[in-house]
Each structure stands twice: as C-alpha cells, then as structure tokens.
Amino acid sequence: MTITKDMSILEVVQQYPDTAAIFMNAGMGCLGCAAARFENIEQGATAHGIDIETLMQDLNRAVA
C-alpha cells in the first residue's frame, strides 16, 4: 500500500492532490480544517463514521 492509515490527511493530500476528491466523496470535507493537519486518516475516518478499509482501498486505487 502506498497510503497507510497512520499518514496525516494533509500529508496525503499534499503528496497526492487527486486524493482530495476521494476524501470529499467519502464525507471528509474538512480538508482545510485544523484537525486535518494533525489527524491521521484512521482518526479522521473514525470521527466521521467512514469505513476505513473502503477509504484506504479508494485512496490507494487513486494513486496506483
């Protein structure tokens, strides 16, 4: 896997800009909020009630 659950949301979006749409479509529209700077993907997904496994598959598919 290129993207892992423990990577910060902001780190992923900066490194792979195409993932912003994946986060937004999953219900994580808070990419610009302060939490995105320090929360990892798993924490953000849990806070928003998003299935982490599906999100990880979608993110890694987008950067493959």
PDB file of N, CA, C and O in Angstrom:
ATOM      1  N   MET A   1       0.824  -1.187   0.000  1.00  0.00           N
ATOM      2  CA  MET A   1       0.000   0.000   0.000  1.00  0.00           C
ATOM      3  C   MET A   1       0.868   1.250   0.000  1.00  0.00           C
ATOM      4  O   MET A   1       1.837   1.341   0.754  1.00  0.00           O
ATOM      5  N   THR A   2       0.527   2.188  -0.826  1.00  0.00           N
ATOM      6  CA  THR A   2       1.246   3.452  -0.899  1.00  0.00           C
ATOM      7  C   THR A   2       0.818   4.371   0.232  1.00  0.00           C
ATOM      8  O   THR A   2       1.651   5.000   0.884  1.00  0.00           O
ATOM      9  N   ILE A   3      -0.490   4.442   0.458  1.00  0.00           N
ATOM     10  CA  ILE A   3      -1.046   5.285   1.518  1.00  0.00           C
ATOM     11  C   ILE A   3      -1.454   4.374   2.661  1.00  0.00           C
ATOM     12  O   ILE A   3      -2.082   3.337   2.449  1.00  0.00           O
ATOM     13  N   THR A   4      -1.091   4.770   3.876  1.00  0.00           N
ATOM     14  CA  THR A   4      -1.419   3.966   5.053  1.00  0.00           C
ATOM     15  C   THR A   4      -2.311   4.758   6.009  1.00  0.00           C
ATOM     16  O   THR A   4      -2.369   5.986   5.942  1.00  0.00           O
ATOM     17  N   LYS A   5      -3.002   4.049   6.892  1.00  0.00           N
ATOM     18  CA  LYS A   5      -3.944   4.650   7.840  1.00  0.00           C
ATOM     19  C   LYS A   5      -3.294   5.661   8.770  1.00  0.00           C
ATOM     20  O   LYS A   5      -3.952   6.588   9.242  1.00  0.00           O
ATOM     21  N   ASP A   6      -2.009   5.485   9.032  1.00  0.00           N
ATOM     22  CA  ASP A   6      -1.354   6.354  10.007  1.00  0.00           C
ATOM     23  C   ASP A   6      -0.766   7.628   9.392  1.00  0.00           C
ATOM     24  O   ASP A   6      -0.175   8.442  10.102  1.00  0.00           O
ATOM     25  N   MET A   7      -0.923   7.806   8.079  1.00  0.00           N
ATOM     26  CA  MET A   7      -0.450   9.033   7.433  1.00  0.00           C
ATOM     27  C   MET A   7      -1.430  10.168   7.742  1.00  0.00           C
ATOM     28  O   MET A   7      -2.633   9.941   7.872  1.00  0.00           O
ATOM     29  N   SER A   8      -0.904  11.386   7.856  1.00  0.00           N
ATOM     30  CA  SER A   8      -1.800  12.513   8.119  1.00  0.00           C
ATOM     31  C   SER A   8      -2.598  12.825   6.859  1.00  0.00           C
ATOM     32  O   SER A   8      -2.127  12.623   5.740  1.00  0.00           O
ATOM     33  N   ILE A   9      -3.802  13.317   7.063  1.00  0.00           N
ATOM     34  CA  ILE A   9      -4.683  13.657   5.952  1.00  0.00           C
ATOM     35  C   ILE A   9      -4.018  14.718   5.076  1.00  0.00           C
ATOM     36  O   ILE A   9      -3.991  14.596   3.852  1.00  0.00           O
ATOM     37  N   LEU A  10      -3.492  15.738   5.702  1.00  0.00           N
ATOM     38  CA  LEU A  10      -2.854  16.826   4.968  1.00  0.00           C
ATOM     39  C   LEU A  10      -1.650  16.329   4.172  1.00  0.00           C
ATOM     40  O   LEU A  10      -1.451  16.732   3.026  1.00  0.00           O
ATOM     41  N   GLU A  11      -0.855  15.462   4.774  1.00  0.00           N
ATOM     42  CA  GLU A  11       0.317  14.890   4.098  1.00  0.00           C
ATOM     43  C   GLU A  11      -0.096  14.166   2.816  1.00  0.00           C
ATOM     44  O   GLU A  11       0.548  14.314   1.777  1.00  0.00           O
ATOM     45  N   VAL A  12      -1.153  13.399   2.896  1.00  0.00           N
ATOM     46  CA  VAL A  12      -1.615  12.631   1.746  1.00  0.00           C
ATOM     47  C   VAL A  12      -2.117  13.562   0.643  1.00  0.00           C
ATOM     48  O   VAL A  12      -1.778  13.378  -0.526  1.00  0.00           O
ATOM     49  N   VAL A  13      -2.920  14.558   1.008  1.00  0.00           N
ATOM     50  CA  VAL A  13      -3.469  15.471   0.011  1.00  0.00           C
ATOM     51  C   VAL A  13      -2.364  16.310  -0.642  1.00  0.00           C
ATOM     52  O   VAL A  13      -2.426  16.598  -1.837  1.00  0.00           O
ATOM     53  N   GLN A  14      -1.365  16.697   0.138  1.00  0.00           N
ATOM     54  CA  GLN A  14      -0.263  17.460  -0.434  1.00  0.00           C
ATOM     55  C   GLN A  14       0.565  16.611  -1.390  1.00  0.00           C
ATOM     56  O   GLN A  14       0.980  17.081  -2.450  1.00  0.00           O
ATOM     57  N   GLN A  15       0.799  15.372  -1.014  1.00  0.00           N
ATOM     58  CA  GLN A  15       1.621  14.484  -1.848  1.00  0.00           C
ATOM     59  C   GLN A  15       0.848  13.947  -3.049  1.00  0.00           C
ATOM     60  O   GLN A  15       1.415  13.739  -4.122  1.00  0.00           O
ATOM     61  N   TYR A  16      -0.453  13.724  -2.857  1.00  0.00           N
ATOM     62  CA  TYR A  16      -1.299  13.166  -3.913  1.00  0.00           C
ATOM     63  C   TYR A  16      -2.571  14.010  -4.024  1.00  0.00           C
ATOM     64  O   TYR A  16      -3.602  13.633  -3.466  1.00  0.00           O
ATOM     65  N   PRO A  17      -2.522  15.132  -4.724  1.00  0.00           N
ATOM     66  CA  PRO A  17      -3.671  16.053  -4.791  1.00  0.00           C
ATOM     67  C   PRO A  17      -4.972  15.414  -5.280  1.00  0.00           C
ATOM     68  O   PRO A  17      -6.057  15.861  -4.907  1.00  0.00           O
ATOM     69  N   ASP A  18      -4.874  14.379  -6.107  1.00  0.00           N
ATOM     70  CA  ASP A  18      -6.088  13.729  -6.601  1.00  0.00           C
ATOM     71  C   ASP A  18      -6.890  13.050  -5.496  1.00  0.00           C
ATOM     72  O   ASP A  18      -8.066  12.740  -5.685  1.00  0.00           O
ATOM     73  N   THR A  19      -6.268  12.819  -4.353  1.00  0.00           N
ATOM     74  CA  THR A  19      -6.987  12.154  -3.252  1.00  0.00           C
ATOM     75  C   THR A  19      -7.982  13.084  -2.566  1.00  0.00           C
ATOM     76  O   THR A  19      -8.853  12.612  -1.836  1.00  0.00           O
ATOM     77  N   ALA A  20      -7.875  14.386  -2.780  1.00  0.00           N
ATOM     78  CA  ALA A  20      -8.811  15.325  -2.146  1.00  0.00           C
ATOM     79  C   ALA A  20     -10.250  14.963  -2.493  1.00  0.00           C
ATOM     80  O   ALA A  20     -11.129  14.994  -1.632  1.00  0.00           O
ATOM     81  N   ALA A  21     -10.484  14.624  -3.744  1.00  0.00           N
ATOM     82  CA  ALA A  21     -11.835  14.252  -4.169  1.00  0.00           C
ATOM     83  C   ALA A  21     -12.305  12.972  -3.480  1.00  0.00           C
ATOM     84  O   ALA A  21     -13.488  12.839  -3.164  1.00  0.00           O
ATOM     85  N   ILE A  22     -11.397  12.038  -3.246  1.00  0.00           N
ATOM     86  CA  ILE A  22     -11.745  10.790  -2.557  1.00  0.00           C
ATOM     87  C   ILE A  22     -12.192  11.092  -1.132  1.00  0.00           C
ATOM     88  O   ILE A  22     -13.217  10.587  -0.674  1.00  0.00           O
ATOM     89  N   PHE A  23     -11.412  11.922  -0.431  1.00  0.00           N
ATOM     90  CA  PHE A  23     -11.785  12.301   0.935  1.00  0.00           C
ATOM     91  C   PHE A  23     -13.143  13.003   0.946  1.00  0.00           C
ATOM     92  O   PHE A  23     -14.000  12.690   1.773  1.00  0.00           O
ATOM     93  N   MET A  24     -13.337  13.948   0.031  1.00  0.00           N
ATOM     94  CA  MET A  24     -14.591  14.702  -0.018  1.00  0.00           C
ATOM     95  C   MET A  24     -15.786  13.784  -0.305  1.00  0.00           C
ATOM     96  O   MET A  24     -16.825  13.892   0.346  1.00  0.00           O
ATOM     97  N   ASN A  25     -15.635  12.892  -1.270  1.00  0.00           N
ATOM     98  CA  ASN A  25     -16.721  11.970  -1.625  1.00  0.00           C
ATOM     99  C   ASN A  25     -17.049  11.001  -0.495  1.00  0.00           C
ATOM    100  O   ASN A  25     -18.182  10.534  -0.376  1.00  0.00           O
ATOM    101  N   ALA A  26     -16.056  10.704   0.327  1.00  0.00           N
ATOM    102  CA  ALA A  26     -16.274   9.789   1.456  1.00  0.00           C
ATOM    103  C   ALA A  26     -16.975  10.482   2.621  1.00  0.00           C
ATOM    104  O   ALA A  26     -17.467   9.823   3.537  1.00  0.00           O
ATOM    105  N   GLY A  27     -17.019  11.818   2.582  1.00  0.00           N
ATOM    106  CA  GLY A  27     -17.669  12.557   3.663  1.00  0.00           C
ATOM    107  C   GLY A  27     -16.703  13.298   4.554  1.00  0.00           C
ATOM    108  O   GLY A  27     -17.090  13.794   5.613  1.00  0.00           O
ATOM    109  N   MET A  28     -15.452  13.382   4.143  1.00  0.00           N
ATOM    110  CA  MET A  28     -14.448  14.096   4.927  1.00  0.00           C
ATOM    111  C   MET A  28     -14.158  15.432   4.235  1.00  0.00           C
ATOM    112  O   MET A  28     -13.106  15.616   3.624  1.00  0.00           O
ATOM    113  N   GLY A  29     -15.109  16.352   4.344  1.00  0.00           N
ATOM    114  CA  GLY A  29     -14.982  17.641   3.693  1.00  0.00           C
ATOM    115  C   GLY A  29     -14.175  18.650   4.474  1.00  0.00           C
ATOM    116  O   GLY A  29     -14.162  19.834   4.137  1.00  0.00           O
ATOM    117  N   CYS A  30     -13.508  18.200   5.504  1.00  0.00           N
ATOM    118  CA  CYS A  30     -12.794  19.109   6.400  1.00  0.00           C
ATOM    119  C   CYS A  30     -11.302  19.181   6.081  1.00  0.00           C
ATOM    120  O   CYS A  30     -10.486  19.346   6.988  1.00  0.00           O
ATOM    121  N   LEU A  31     -10.944  19.062   4.829  1.00  0.00           N
ATOM    122  CA  LEU A  31      -9.533  19.040   4.459  1.00  0.00           C
ATOM    123  C   LEU A  31      -8.806  20.317   4.842  1.00  0.00           C
ATOM    124  O   LEU A  31      -7.594  20.295   5.058  1.00  0.00           O
ATOM    125  N   GLY A  32      -9.514  21.415   4.930  1.00  0.00           N
ATOM    126  CA  GLY A  32      -8.884  22.671   5.289  1.00  0.00           C
ATOM    127  C   GLY A  32      -8.933  22.976   6.780  1.00  0.00           C
ATOM    128  O   GLY A  32      -8.394  23.993   7.215  1.00  0.00           O
ATOM    129  N   CYS A  33      -9.559  22.130   7.558  1.00  0.00           N
ATOM    130  CA  CYS A  33      -9.684  22.417   8.993  1.00  0.00           C
ATOM    131  C   CYS A  33      -8.401  22.073   9.743  1.00  0.00           C
ATOM    132  O   CYS A  33      -7.536  21.362   9.231  1.00  0.00           O
ATOM    133  N   ALA A  34      -8.298  22.576  10.930  1.00  0.00           N
ATOM    134  CA  ALA A  34      -7.086  22.377  11.737  1.00  0.00           C
ATOM    135  C   ALA A  34      -6.826  20.895  12.019  1.00  0.00           C
ATOM    136  O   ALA A  34      -5.671  20.472  12.067  1.00  0.00           O
ATOM    137  N   ALA A  35      -7.874  20.112  12.204  1.00  0.00           N
ATOM    138  CA  ALA A  35      -7.703  18.694  12.527  1.00  0.00           C
ATOM    139  C   ALA A  35      -6.999  17.941  11.399  1.00  0.00           C
ATOM    140  O   ALA A  35      -6.268  16.985  11.659  1.00  0.00           O
ATOM    141  N   ALA A  36      -7.207  18.355  10.167  1.00  0.00           N
ATOM    142  CA  ALA A  36      -6.577  17.674   9.032  1.00  0.00           C
ATOM    143  C   ALA A  36      -5.055  17.790   9.092  1.00  0.00           C
ATOM    144  O   ALA A  36      -4.344  16.989   8.484  1.00  0.00           O
ATOM    145  N   ARG A  37      -4.564  18.770   9.811  1.00  0.00           N
ATOM    146  CA  ARG A  37      -3.113  18.967   9.925  1.00  0.00           C
ATOM    147  C   ARG A  37      -2.459  17.931  10.836  1.00  0.00           C
ATOM    148  O   ARG A  37      -1.299  17.570  10.638  1.00  0.00           O
ATOM    149  N   PHE A  38      -3.206  17.454  11.837  1.00  0.00           N
ATOM    150  CA  PHE A  38      -2.587  16.526  12.790  1.00  0.00           C
ATOM    151  C   PHE A  38      -3.275  15.173  12.877  1.00  0.00           C
ATOM    152  O   PHE A  38      -2.680  14.220  13.380  1.00  0.00           O
ATOM    153  N   GLU A  39      -4.504  15.061  12.404  1.00  0.00           N
ATOM    154  CA  GLU A  39      -5.186  13.769  12.445  1.00  0.00           C
ATOM    155  C   GLU A  39      -4.657  12.856  11.349  1.00  0.00           C
ATOM    156  O   GLU A  39      -4.354  13.299  10.240  1.00  0.00           O
ATOM    157  N   ASN A  40      -4.551  11.579  11.680  1.00  0.00           N
ATOM    158  CA  ASN A  40      -4.215  10.640  10.616  1.00  0.00           C
ATOM    159  C   ASN A  40      -5.516  10.183   9.947  1.00  0.00           C
ATOM    160  O   ASN A  40      -6.609  10.498  10.417  1.00  0.00           O
ATOM    161  N   ILE A  41      -5.386   9.456   8.878  1.00  0.00           N
ATOM    162  CA  ILE A  41      -6.563   9.051   8.103  1.00  0.00           C
ATOM    163  C   ILE A  41      -7.525   8.230   8.944  1.00  0.00           C
ATOM    164  O   ILE A  41      -8.739   8.422   8.871  1.00  0.00           O
ATOM    165  N   GLU A  42      -6.994   7.328   9.731  1.00  0.00           N
ATOM    166  CA  GLU A  42      -7.861   6.471  10.552  1.00  0.00           C
ATOM    167  C   GLU A  42      -8.643   7.296  11.566  1.00  0.00           C
ATOM    168  O   GLU A  42      -9.835   7.056  11.758  1.00  0.00           O
ATOM    169  N   GLN A  43      -8.011   8.252  12.212  1.00  0.00           N
ATOM    170  CA  GLN A  43      -8.695   9.100  13.185  1.00  0.00           C
ATOM    171  C   GLN A  43      -9.803   9.918  12.515  1.00  0.00           C
ATOM    172  O   GLN A  43     -10.910  10.031  13.040  1.00  0.00           O
ATOM    173  N   GLY A  44      -9.490  10.478  11.364  1.00  0.00           N
ATOM    174  CA  GLY A  44     -10.488  11.270  10.641  1.00  0.00           C
ATOM    175  C   GLY A  44     -11.665  10.427  10.192  1.00  0.00           C
ATOM    176  O   GLY A  44     -12.817  10.842  10.315  1.00  0.00           O
ATOM    177  N   ALA A  45     -11.376   9.252   9.674  1.00  0.00           N
ATOM    178  CA  ALA A  45     -12.445   8.365   9.216  1.00  0.00           C
ATOM    179  C   ALA A  45     -13.331   7.939  10.378  1.00  0.00           C
ATOM    180  O   ALA A  45     -14.554   7.906  10.248  1.00  0.00           O
ATOM    181  N   THR A  46     -12.723   7.616  11.503  1.00  0.00           N
ATOM    182  CA  THR A  46     -13.480   7.212  12.687  1.00  0.00           C
ATOM    183  C   THR A  46     -14.371   8.350  13.172  1.00  0.00           C
ATOM    184  O   THR A  46     -15.533   8.131  13.515  1.00  0.00           O
ATOM    185  N   ALA A  47     -13.830   9.559  13.199  1.00  0.00           N
ATOM    186  CA  ALA A  47     -14.592  10.722  13.657  1.00  0.00           C
ATOM    187  C   ALA A  47     -15.804  10.998  12.767  1.00  0.00           C
ATOM    188  O   ALA A  47     -16.812  11.532  13.232  1.00  0.00           O
ATOM    189  N   HIS A  48     -15.703  10.633  11.490  1.00  0.00           N
ATOM    190  CA  HIS A  48     -16.789  10.894  10.545  1.00  0.00           C
ATOM    191  C   HIS A  48     -17.630   9.659  10.251  1.00  0.00           C
ATOM    192  O   HIS A  48     -18.530   9.710   9.413  1.00  0.00           O
ATOM    193  N   GLY A  49     -17.345   8.545  10.932  1.00  0.00           N
ATOM    194  CA  GLY A  49     -18.118   7.324  10.739  1.00  0.00           C
ATOM    195  C   GLY A  49     -17.925   6.690   9.370  1.00  0.00           C
ATOM    196  O   GLY A  49     -18.851   6.097   8.817  1.00  0.00           O
ATOM    197  N   ILE A  50     -16.719   6.817   8.823  1.00  0.00           N
ATOM    198  CA  ILE A  50     -16.404   6.304   7.493  1.00  0.00           C
ATOM    199  C   ILE A  50     -15.670   4.974   7.620  1.00  0.00           C
ATOM    200  O   ILE A  50     -14.788   4.818   8.463  1.00  0.00           O
ATOM    201  N   ASP A  51     -16.045   4.020   6.772  1.00  0.00           N
ATOM    202  CA  ASP A  51     -15.384   2.719   6.768  1.00  0.00           C
ATOM    203  C   ASP A  51     -13.942   2.889   6.306  1.00  0.00           C
ATOM    204  O   ASP A  51     -13.694   3.255   5.157  1.00  0.00           O
ATOM    205  N   ILE A  52     -12.999   2.627   7.192  1.00  0.00           N
ATOM    206  CA  ILE A  52     -11.590   2.875   6.917  1.00  0.00           C
ATOM    207  C   ILE A  52     -11.052   1.964   5.819  1.00  0.00           C
ATOM    208  O   ILE A  52     -10.236   2.403   5.008  1.00  0.00           O
ATOM    209  N   GLU A  53     -11.482   0.727   5.775  1.00  0.00           N
ATOM    210  CA  GLU A  53     -10.966  -0.202   4.767  1.00  0.00           C
ATOM    211  C   GLU A  53     -11.370   0.233   3.355  1.00  0.00           C
ATOM    212  O   GLU A  53     -10.556   0.194   2.432  1.00  0.00           O
ATOM    213  N   THR A  54     -12.606   0.641   3.198  1.00  0.00           N
ATOM    214  CA  THR A  54     -13.077   1.118   1.892  1.00  0.00           C
ATOM    215  C   THR A  54     -12.350   2.385   1.495  1.00  0.00           C
ATOM    216  O   THR A  54     -11.937   2.535   0.345  1.00  0.00           O
ATOM    217  N   LEU A  55     -12.190   3.299   2.444  1.00  0.00           N
ATOM    218  CA  LEU A  55     -11.479   4.546   2.168  1.00  0.00           C
ATOM    219  C   LEU A  55     -10.048   4.275   1.742  1.00  0.00           C
ATOM    220  O   LEU A  55      -9.563   4.881   0.787  1.00  0.00           O
ATOM    221  N   MET A  56      -9.363   3.371   2.436  1.00  0.00           N
ATOM    222  CA  MET A  56      -7.976   3.056   2.094  1.00  0.00           C
ATOM    223  C   MET A  56      -7.877   2.447   0.693  1.00  0.00           C
ATOM    224  O   MET A  56      -6.966   2.770  -0.068  1.00  0.00           O
ATOM    225  N   GLN A  57      -8.814   1.572   0.364  1.00  0.00           N
ATOM    226  CA  GLN A  57      -8.816   0.983  -0.977  1.00  0.00           C
ATOM    227  C   GLN A  57      -9.006   2.058  -2.037  1.00  0.00           C
ATOM    228  O   GLN A  57      -8.312   2.065  -3.054  1.00  0.00           O
ATOM    229  N   ASP A  58      -9.948   2.966  -1.797  1.00  0.00           N
ATOM    230  CA  ASP A  58     -10.217   4.039  -2.761  1.00  0.00           C
ATOM    231  C   ASP A  58      -9.015   4.972  -2.918  1.00  0.00           C
ATOM    232  O   ASP A  58      -8.667   5.365  -4.032  1.00  0.00           O
ATOM    233  N   LEU A  59      -8.389   5.318  -1.803  1.00  0.00           N
ATOM    234  CA  LEU A  59      -7.229   6.206  -1.857  1.00  0.00           C
ATOM    235  C   LEU A  59      -6.071   5.567  -2.615  1.00  0.00           C
ATOM    236  O   LEU A  59      -5.446   6.207  -3.461  1.00  0.00           O
ATOM    237  N   ASN A  60      -5.791   4.316  -2.313  1.00  0.00           N
ATOM    238  CA  ASN A  60      -4.673   3.637  -2.977  1.00  0.00           C
ATOM    239  C   ASN A  60      -4.976   3.340  -4.444  1.00  0.00           C
ATOM    240  O   ASN A  60      -4.065   3.319  -5.272  1.00  0.00           O
ATOM    241  N   ARG A  61      -6.222   3.114  -4.765  1.00  0.00           N
ATOM    242  CA  ARG A  61      -6.597   2.918  -6.157  1.00  0.00           C
ATOM    243  C   ARG A  61      -6.375   4.217  -6.941  1.00  0.00           C
ATOM    244  O   ARG A  61      -5.976   4.182  -8.105  1.00  0.00           O
ATOM    245  N   ALA A  62      -6.635   5.356  -6.302  1.00  0.00           N
ATOM    246  CA  ALA A  62      -6.495   6.654  -6.962  1.00  0.00           C
ATOM    247  C   ALA A  62      -5.045   6.990  -7.276  1.00  0.00           C
ATOM    248  O   ALA A  62      -4.779   7.709  -8.239  1.00  0.00           O
ATOM    249  N   VAL A  63      -4.103   6.487  -6.486  1.00  0.00           N
ATOM    250  CA  VAL A  63      -2.698   6.813  -6.697  1.00  0.00           C
ATOM    251  C   VAL A  63      -1.915   5.695  -7.388  1.00  0.00           C
ATOM    252  O   VAL A  63      -0.722   5.833  -7.657  1.00  0.00           O
ATOM    253  N   ALA A  64      -2.594   4.605  -7.666  1.00  0.00           N
ATOM    254  CA  ALA A  64      -1.920   3.454  -8.302  1.00  0.00           C
ATOM    255  C   ALA A  64      -1.553   3.748  -9.747  1.00  0.00           C
ATOM    256  O   ALA A  64      -0.984   2.893 -10.426  1.00  0.00           O
TER     257      ALA A  64
END
